[in-house]
Amino acid sequence: MGEVLRFQRPADKTVRGEPLWREAVGQQLREERAATGERLTDVAGRAGVSTQYLSELERGLKEPSSEVLAALAGALRLSVADLTSRAVGRLTGLRGPVALAA
């Protein structure tokens, strides 16, 4: 049989270069929640997820489904488009609204 290839995930972000999507989304979720002064419990309750799960999302340990992302955006009084575009800004180094020319 052929050789078995194993993927080994680098231990820290500086080795792999850029953050993962789940990390950018998690950081943005935490920033949005902190900006409102709300506790994990408050946002998690409105979104219908556990406090533990929201904490794991904010730390970039879990990847939210589109349904959970929509629920969290709503709980934070944001649209999914606003939340995700802000997370994209984290990945691209852009801040604020992004305008695309046609």
C-alpha positions, 0 to 999 in steps of 0.5 A: 500500500501507499504511504499514509499522509497525515495533516498536522495542524500548526499549534499557533496562528503565527505559524500558519499565517492567517486566522481561520474563518471560525477564529475571525467570526469568533473574535467578531462575535466577542467584540460585538457582544462586548461593545453592547456590554452584554454577558455571554448568558444574555446573548446566548439566551436570545440566540437559543444556544448554550452559554458554553457553546457561545464561549467556544464560538467566541474563542474560535474553537467551534465553527457555527452553522449558518443557522446559528450565525443568523441567530447570533447576529439577530441576538446582537441586533445585526444582520448576517451580512453585517456580522460576516462582512466585519469578520471578513474585515478581520481577515483582510485587514479592512475595517468599516464598510466595504464598497465594491465597484462594478 
